[in-house]
Amino acid sequence: MSTENMEVRWFRSEFTSFVHLYQRGKDQYEQQMPEYKGRTELFRDGIMDGNVPLRIVDIRPSDEGQYRCFVQDGVFYEEAVLELKVAASGSAPRLSVEGYQDGGIRMVCLLAGWYPEPEVLWRDLSGQPLSSVTQTKSKDKRGLFEIKSSIIIIEHSNQSLSCSMRNTNINLEKEPSTFYISDSFIPRVSSWMVVWSMTLVILLVFIICTLYLFKLRGKHLDTISKLHTELEWRRSLSDAANVTLDPDTAHPELVLSEDGKSVRRTDKWQDLPDNPERFDAMRCVLGYEGFTSGIHYWEVEVGDGLSWAVGVARESVRRKGQISLSREEGIWAVERWGGQLRDLTSPETPLPLCQVPSRIRVCLDCDWGLVTFFDAGDQAPIFTFPPGSVPGGRIRPWFWVWRGSPLSLCP
């Protein structure tokens, strides 16, 4: 059917941070993701037949990944997921001699401008692969790979060799560069150097064994510390924090219950004061209580809501404009999007759960700087931001509501 008068939204992981938006019969660029400014185009030729393909120009490695196409007409909406693969073809392999090393000659093969990371292949003249290859890699400012692969050629070894490159993603192999080294260029190794090398190897083995014993002792002490910490953690969970929602921070589309224990989203923008504490773009609300020390927990009834997130945030978390739901922004939480639960790390990681819990327990340890999430039904752990993840300062409960049933704080 025609999509001329529908909303067509292309986005990555965040619905509100879009790659391209077509709405009310025209393209909307005001809140487009900055990295896609001037790079996107929605084809209009097939819009009457329901064809809404997106073109991205000036493609770059960071564009790789999942894209979601969301189409809405009134109360009707549908969503599809696509995977974009990016590939770049760079320079041909370039061979060079970098000098003497380990009783042989060090040969180096250089490649630049490739994506994804290609495979470097060293072969002799009969086409057999060569071993004992070392490799370093880096990325340029465009995110393309630069690879430096080296091999040591010693006397009586395969002194005729070639270096080629293979990129399996685009089924491409660059023609090899070939080199020949005469025996006269390869240094001879004296007997005293052999004795010195063997002594060095024995010394290194002794050092490694000593370090390994210290590591085993450290692991044993670390295990005891973790058990003690877990025991103290469970002892401290005798009383729950009495958390209420702060109406001064609630987004204008969020409606709070009179007792401050429940929040739901509406499609109506309420006439509320635009105070500095209020979220104005993200549908978030903070808990009224803040914590700076000790251990605290509370439980949230999430029901069967399709899109929500619960956790904690810094007192100073940004309230105005689009924000990233991540710990870099000052938010530590788990999120449900559709039928999947995931942690708000960077990148977001799906959590391997058989089913999404209907009640979440949020546990905050201010002294250790960690946040743990449990299924309040069977007390099974869901995810933990490890010790030190949450820095000092005042931390408050944080909630995000997109669509579905309301979020309620349990007694």
KARA-V294552 format. One record per residue. RES is the residue in three letters. PSI is psi in whole degrees, 0 to 359 (none if undefined). OMEGA is omega in whole degrees, -180 to 180 (none if undefined). NEAR is the number of other C-alpha atoms within 10 Angstrom. Layout:
res:RES psi:PSI omega:OMEGA near:NEAR
res:RES psi:PSI omega:OMEGA near:NEAR
//
This chain:
res:MET psi:165 omega:-179 near:8
res:SER psi:138 omega:176 near:12
res:THR psi:18 omega:-175 near:20
res:GLU psi:323 omega:-176 near:20
res:ASN psi:15 omega:179 near:15
res:MET psi:170 omega:170 near:18
res:GLU psi:127 omega:176 near:19
res:VAL psi:117 omega:-175 near:24
res:ARG psi:121 omega:172 near:23
res:TRP psi:126 omega:-179 near:23
res:PHE psi:168 omega:179 near:21
res:ARG psi:256 omega:-179 near:18
res:SER psi:331 omega:-178 near:14
res:GLU psi:124 omega:-178 near:12
res:PHE psi:319 omega:-174 near:13
res:THR psi:341 omega:176 near:16
res:SER psi:95 omega:-170 near:19
res:PHE psi:153 omega:173 near:21
res:VAL psi:318 omega:176 near:27
res:HIS psi:142 omega:-179 near:25
res:LEU psi:125 omega:173 near:23
res:TYR psi:122 omega:-173 near:20
res:GLN psi:141 omega:-180 near:14
res:ARG psi:39 omega:173 near:12
res:GLY psi:7 omega:179 near:12
res:LYS psi:165 omega:179 near:12
res:ASP psi:141 omega:179 near:15
res:GLN psi:124 omega:-176 near:14
res:TYR psi:358 omega:-171 near:17
res:GLU psi:316 omega:-176 near:9
res:GLN psi:27 omega:178 near:15
res:GLN psi:146 omega:178 near:18
res:MET psi:131 omega:-174 near:16
res:PRO psi:325 omega:-177 near:12
res:GLU psi:351 omega:179 near:10
res:TYR psi:7 omega:-180 near:17
res:LYS psi:127 omega:177 near:13
res:GLY psi:12 omega:-176 near:12
res:ARG psi:358 omega:-175 near:13
res:THR psi:152 omega:179 near:17
res:GLU psi:129 omega:176 near:15
res:LEU psi:121 omega:-180 near:19
res:PHE psi:133 omega:-177 near:12
res:ARG psi:350 omega:-172 near:15
res:ASP psi:322 omega:-176 near:11
res:GLY psi:17 omega:-174 near:13
res:ILE psi:332 omega:178 near:16
res:MET psi:338 omega:179 near:13
res:ASP psi:8 omega:179 near:12
res:GLY psi:15 omega:178 near:15
res:ASN psi:118 omega:-177 near:16
res:VAL psi:56 omega:-179 near:22
res:PRO psi:151 omega:-179 near:14
res:LEU psi:134 omega:174 near:15
res:ARG psi:133 omega:174 near:12
res:ILE psi:121 omega:-180 near:15
res:VAL psi:171 omega:-179 near:11
res:ASP psi:53 omega:-173 near:9
res:ILE psi:147 omega:-178 near:14
res:ARG psi:160 omega:-177 near:15
res:PRO psi:327 omega:-179 near:15
res:SER psi:346 omega:178 near:10
res:ASP psi:346 omega:-176 near:16
res:GLU psi:144 omega:176 near:13
res:GLY psi:198 omega:-176 near:13
res:GLN psi:142 omega:172 near:13
res:TYR psi:144 omega:180 near:18
res:ARG psi:133 omega:177 near:19
res:CYS psi:115 omega:-176 near:19
res:PHE psi:125 omega:180 near:17
res:VAL psi:130 omega:-178 near:19
res:GLN psi:137 omega:175 near:16
res:ASP psi:98 omega:-176 near:12
res:GLY psi:236 omega:179 near:7
res:VAL psi:350 omega:-180 near:5
res:PHE psi:135 omega:174 near:8
res:TYR psi:153 omega:175 near:12
res:GLU psi:158 omega:-176 near:9
res:GLU psi:140 omega:178 near:12
res:ALA psi:150 omega:-178 near:10
res:VAL psi:133 omega:177 near:13
res:LEU psi:152 omega:179 near:11
res:GLU psi:123 omega:180 near:9
res:LEU psi:126 omega:175 near:10
res:LYS psi:138 omega:-179 near:13
res:VAL psi:139 omega:177 near:15
res:ALA psi:143 omega:177 near:17
res:ALA psi:136 omega:-180 near:17
res:SER psi:121 omega:-176 near:16
res:GLY psi:212 omega:-174 near:16
res:SER psi:158 omega:175 near:13
res:ALA psi:156 omega:179 near:20
res:PRO psi:139 omega:180 near:23
res:ARG psi:120 omega:-177 near:16
res:LEU psi:143 omega:176 near:20
res:SER psi:160 omega:177 near:13
res:VAL psi:129 omega:-175 near:13
res:GLU psi:5 omega:175 near:11
res:GLY psi:188 omega:-178 near:11
res:TYR psi:143 omega:178 near:16
res:GLN psi:133 omega:174 near:14
res:ASP psi:41 omega:178 near:11
res:GLY psi:15 omega:179 near:16
res:GLY psi:194 omega:179 near:19
res:ILE psi:131 omega:-178 near:21
res:ARG psi:116 omega:177 near:17
res:MET psi:140 omega:-177 near:22
res:VAL psi:136 omega:176 near:21
res:CYS psi:124 omega:-176 near:24
res:LEU psi:137 omega:174 near:19
res:LEU psi:148 omega:180 near:21
res:ALA psi:151 omega:173 near:21
res:GLY psi:28 omega:-177 near:19
res:TRP psi:148 omega:171 near:20
res:TYR psi:136 omega:-6 near:21
res:PRO psi:187 omega:-176 near:19
res:GLU psi:121 omega:-179 near:20
res:PRO psi:168 omega:177 near:21
res:GLU psi:128 omega:180 near:12
res:VAL psi:130 omega:-175 near:22
res:LEU psi:121 omega:173 near:20
res:TRP psi:133 omega:180 near:23
res:ARG psi:156 omega:171 near:18
res:ASP psi:183 omega:-175 near:17
res:LEU psi:338 omega:178 near:14
res:SER psi:0 omega:179 near:8
res:GLY psi:3 omega:-180 near:10
res:GLN psi:140 omega:-179 near:11
res:PRO psi:148 omega:179 near:13
res:LEU psi:143 omega:-180 near:15
res:SER psi:193 omega:180 near:11
res:SER psi:44 omega:180 near:9
res:VAL psi:134 omega:172 near:14
res:THR psi:152 omega:-172 near:11
res:GLN psi:138 omega:171 near:12
res:THR psi:149 omega:-179 near:9
res:LYS psi:154 omega:177 near:12
res:SER psi:173 omega:178 near:12
res:LYS psi:143 omega:176 near:15
res:ASP psi:183 omega:-175 near:10
res:LYS psi:342 omega:177 near:6
res:ARG psi:355 omega:-179 near:10
res:GLY psi:12 omega:-180 near:15
res:LEU psi:149 omega:-174 near:21
res:PHE psi:139 omega:168 near:20
res:GLU psi:125 omega:-173 near:20
res:ILE psi:135 omega:176 near:22
res:LYS psi:108 omega:-179 near:17
res:SER psi:136 omega:-176 near:19
res:SER psi:157 omega:179 near:23
res:ILE psi:146 omega:179 near:19
res:ILE psi:123 omega:178 near:20
res:ILE psi:120 omega:-180 near:22
res:ILE psi:174 omega:-178 near:21
res:GLU psi:141 omega:179 near:18
res:HIS psi:12 omega:175 near:9
res:SER psi:185 omega:179 near:11
res:ASN psi:100 omega:-176 near:14
res:GLN psi:354 omega:171 near:19
res:SER psi:117 omega:-173 near:15
res:LEU psi:164 omega:179 near:22
res:SER psi:155 omega:178 near:22
res:CYS psi:127 omega:177 near:27
res:SER psi:174 omega:-176 near:22
res:MET psi:141 omega:178 near:22
res:ARG psi:130 omega:175 near:16
res:ASN psi:104 omega:-175 near:19
res:THR psi:334 omega:-178 near:12
res:ASN psi:324 omega:-180 near:14
res:ILE psi:12 omega:175 near:14
res:ASN psi:54 omega:-177 near:7
res:LEU psi:138 omega:174 near:12
res:GLU psi:124 omega:-180 near:16
res:LYS psi:145 omega:-180 near:16
res:GLU psi:141 omega:-176 near:13
res:PRO psi:154 omega:169 near:18
res:SER psi:134 omega:-173 near:17
res:THR psi:146 omega:-178 near:17
res:PHE psi:149 omega:176 near:16
res:TYR psi:136 omega:179 near:11
res:ILE psi:128 omega:179 near:17
res:SER psi:152 omega:179 near:10
res:ASP psi:331 omega:-175 near:13
res:SER psi:340 omega:-179 near:8
res:PHE psi:349 omega:-174 near:12
res:ILE psi:126 omega:-178 near:17
res:PRO psi:149 omega:176 near:15
res:ARG psi:147 omega:-179 near:12
res:VAL psi:126 omega:180 near:12
res:SER psi:163 omega:-176 near:9
res:SER psi:322 omega:-178 near:9
res:TRP psi:331 omega:177 near:9
res:MET psi:326 omega:177 near:11
res:VAL psi:314 omega:179 near:11
res:VAL psi:316 omega:-180 near:11
res:TRP psi:321 omega:-180 near:10
res:SER psi:319 omega:180 near:12
res:MET psi:320 omega:177 near:12
res:THR psi:318 omega:180 near:11
res:LEU psi:320 omega:180 near:12
res:VAL psi:316 omega:180 near:12
res:ILE psi:318 omega:179 near:11
res:LEU psi:319 omega:179 near:11
res:LEU psi:320 omega:178 near:12
res:VAL psi:318 omega:179 near:11
res:PHE psi:316 omega:180 near:12
res:ILE psi:317 omega:-179 near:11
res:ILE psi:317 omega:179 near:12
res:CYS psi:319 omega:179 near:11
res:THR psi:314 omega:179 near:11
res:LEU psi:323 omega:-180 near:12
res:TYR psi:318 omega:179 near:12
res:LEU psi:319 omega:177 near:10
res:PHE psi:323 omega:180 near:11
res:LYS psi:318 omega:178 near:12
res:LEU psi:318 omega:179 near:11
res:ARG psi:319 omega:179 near:11
res:GLY psi:320 omega:179 near:11
res:LYS psi:321 omega:180 near:11
res:HIS psi:315 omega:179 near:10
res:LEU psi:323 omega:180 near:11
res:ASP psi:321 omega:179 near:12
res:THR psi:317 omega:178 near:11
res:ILE psi:318 omega:179 near:10
res:SER psi:318 omega:-179 near:12
res:LYS psi:319 omega:179 near:11
res:LEU psi:319 omega:178 near:11
res:HIS psi:317 omega:179 near:11
res:THR psi:316 omega:-180 near:13
res:GLU psi:322 omega:179 near:11
res:LEU psi:314 omega:179 near:11
res:GLU psi:323 omega:179 near:11
res:TRP psi:311 omega:-177 near:14
res:ARG psi:327 omega:176 near:9
res:ARG psi:325 omega:-174 near:9
res:SER psi:346 omega:-175 near:14
res:LEU psi:46 omega:-179 near:14
res:SER psi:328 omega:-178 near:9
res:ASP psi:139 omega:179 near:10
res:ALA psi:152 omega:175 near:16
res:ALA psi:141 omega:179 near:15
res:ASN psi:86 omega:-174 near:16
res:VAL psi:134 omega:172 near:21
res:THR psi:159 omega:-177 near:17
res:LEU psi:141 omega:-178 near:24
res:ASP psi:108 omega:-177 near:18
res:PRO psi:336 omega:-179 near:22
res:ASP psi:345 omega:-180 near:18
res:THR psi:351 omega:-171 near:20
res:ALA psi:136 omega:174 near:26
res:HIS psi:145 omega:-177 near:26
res:PRO psi:343 omega:177 near:26
res:GLU psi:0 omega:179 near:21
res:LEU psi:135 omega:179 near:22
res:VAL psi:125 omega:-180 near:19
res:LEU psi:148 omega:175 near:20
res:SER psi:164 omega:-177 near:12
res:GLU psi:325 omega:-179 near:9
res:ASP psi:2 omega:178 near:8
res:GLY psi:24 omega:-177 near:17
res:LYS psi:357 omega:-176 near:19
res:SER psi:148 omega:178 near:18
res:VAL psi:138 omega:176 near:24
res:ARG psi:159 omega:-179 near:19
res:ARG psi:141 omega:174 near:22
res:THR psi:169 omega:177 near:14
res:ASP psi:5 omega:-177 near:9
res:LYS psi:132 omega:178 near:10
res:TRP psi:114 omega:-178 near:12
res:GLN psi:150 omega:179 near:12
res:ASP psi:90 omega:-177 near:8
res:LEU psi:153 omega:179 near:13
res:PRO psi:136 omega:179 near:9
res:ASP psi:68 omega:-179 near:13
res:ASN psi:161 omega:-177 near:11
res:PRO psi:335 omega:-177 near:12
res:GLU psi:345 omega:-171 near:20
res:ARG psi:135 omega:171 near:24
res:PHE psi:131 omega:-178 near:24
res:ASP psi:352 omega:179 near:19
res:ALA psi:315 omega:179 near:15
res:MET psi:136 omega:-175 near:22
res:ARG psi:72 omega:-175 near:19
res:CYS psi:162 omega:172 near:25
res:VAL psi:145 omega:179 near:26
res:LEU psi:157 omega:170 near:30
res:GLY psi:149 omega:-179 near:22
res:TYR psi:328 omega:-176 near:17
res:GLU psi:148 omega:175 near:15
res:GLY psi:150 omega:-175 near:17
res:PHE psi:138 omega:178 near:19
res:THR psi:345 omega:180 near:13
res:SER psi:166 omega:178 near:16
res:GLY psi:185 omega:-178 near:11
res:ILE psi:135 omega:-176 near:21
res:HIS psi:148 omega:174 near:19
res:TYR psi:156 omega:176 near:21
res:TRP psi:160 omega:-177 near:21
res:GLU psi:142 omega:-177 near:23
res:VAL psi:125 omega:175 near:21
res:GLU psi:112 omega:-178 near:19
res:VAL psi:345 omega:178 near:24
res:GLY psi:223 omega:-180 near:16
res:ASP psi:27 omega:178 near:15
res:GLY psi:143 omega:-175 near:19
res:LEU psi:329 omega:-176 near:17
res:SER psi:116 omega:179 near:19
res:TRP psi:169 omega:174 near:23
res:ALA psi:143 omega:177 near:24
res:VAL psi:150 omega:179 near:25
res:GLY psi:219 omega:-179 near:26
res:VAL psi:163 omega:179 near:25
res:ALA psi:156 omega:173 near:26
res:ARG psi:150 omega:172 near:23
res:GLU psi:326 omega:-175 near:17
res:SER psi:13 omega:-178 near:13
res:VAL psi:142 omega:-177 near:16
res:ARG psi:134 omega:-176 near:18
res:ARG psi:338 omega:-172 near:20
res:LYS psi:138 omega:178 near:13
res:GLY psi:179 omega:-180 near:10
res:GLN psi:135 omega:177 near:15
res:ILE psi:155 omega:178 near:16
res:SER psi:129 omega:179 near:14
res:LEU psi:82 omega:-176 near:22
res:SER psi:166 omega:-179 near:18
res:ARG psi:340 omega:174 near:18
res:GLU psi:331 omega:178 near:11
res:GLU psi:347 omega:-178 near:14
res:GLY psi:28 omega:-179 near:20
res:ILE psi:130 omega:177 near:24
res:TRP psi:110 omega:-170 near:27
res:ALA psi:168 omega:167 near:28
res:VAL psi:151 omega:-172 near:28
res:GLU psi:142 omega:168 near:23
res:ARG psi:130 omega:175 near:19
res:TRP psi:111 omega:-174 near:16
res:GLY psi:233 omega:-178 near:11
res:GLY psi:15 omega:-173 near:11
res:GLN psi:140 omega:175 near:16
res:LEU psi:136 omega:-179 near:22
res:ARG psi:156 omega:178 near:19
res:ASP psi:147 omega:-177 near:22
res:LEU psi:64 omega:171 near:22
res:THR psi:185 omega:179 near:16
res:SER psi:107 omega:1 near:10
res:PRO psi:165 omega:178 near:9
res:GLU psi:140 omega:-175 near:14
res:THR psi:122 omega:176 near:12
res:PRO psi:141 omega:-180 near:14
res:LEU psi:131 omega:-174 near:15
res:PRO psi:75 omega:179 near:11
res:LEU psi:144 omega:178 near:11
res:CYS psi:322 omega:177 near:7
res:GLN psi:155 omega:-180 near:9
res:VAL psi:127 omega:-180 near:18
res:PRO psi:154 omega:176 near:20
res:SER psi:346 omega:178 near:14
res:ARG psi:129 omega:-177 near:21
res:ILE psi:133 omega:172 near:26
res:ARG psi:125 omega:178 near:25
res:VAL psi:122 omega:-178 near:23
res:CYS psi:124 omega:-178 near:23
res:LEU psi:123 omega:174 near:26
res:ASP psi:100 omega:-176 near:20
res:CYS psi:326 omega:-176 near:22
res:ASP psi:322 omega:179 near:15
res:TRP psi:347 omega:180 near:18
res:GLY psi:41 omega:180 near:17
res:LEU psi:156 omega:177 near:19
res:VAL psi:131 omega:179 near:25
res:THR psi:142 omega:179 near:20
res:PHE psi:134 omega:179 near:24
res:PHE psi:154 omega:164 near:19
res:ASP psi:112 omega:-175 near:18
res:ALA psi:344 omega:180 near:19
res:GLY psi:308 omega:-177 near:11
res:ASP psi:8 omega:178 near:9
res:GLN psi:17 omega:179 near:11
res:ALA psi:134 omega:178 near:12
res:PRO psi:142 omega:179 near:13
res:ILE psi:308 omega:-179 near:21
res:PHE psi:151 omega:177 near:16
res:THR psi:128 omega:165 near:18
res:PHE psi:118 omega:-167 near:19
res:PRO psi:167 omega:180 near:12
res:PRO psi:137 omega:180 near:14
res:GLY psi:352 omega:-179 near:14
res:SER psi:321 omega:-179 near:14
res:VAL psi:113 omega:-177 near:24
res:PRO psi:176 omega:179 near:15
res:GLY psi:174 omega:-177 near:15
res:GLY psi:176 omega:-177 near:14
res:ARG psi:128 omega:-179 near:15
res:ILE psi:136 omega:-178 near:25
res:ARG psi:151 omega:173 near:22
res:PRO psi:146 omega:-175 near:28
res:TRP psi:141 omega:-177 near:21
res:PHE psi:142 omega:176 near:22
res:TRP psi:130 omega:-177 near:25
res:VAL psi:127 omega:178 near:27
res:TRP psi:292 omega:177 near:21
res:ARG psi:155 omega:-179 near:16
res:GLY psi:202 omega:-176 near:15
res:SER psi:161 omega:-179 near:18
res:PRO psi:164 omega:172 near:20
res:LEU psi:133 omega:-177 near:25
res:SER psi:135 omega:174 near:21
res:LEU psi:129 omega:-177 near:19
res:CYS psi:150 omega:178 near:16
res:PRO psi:none omega:none near:11
//
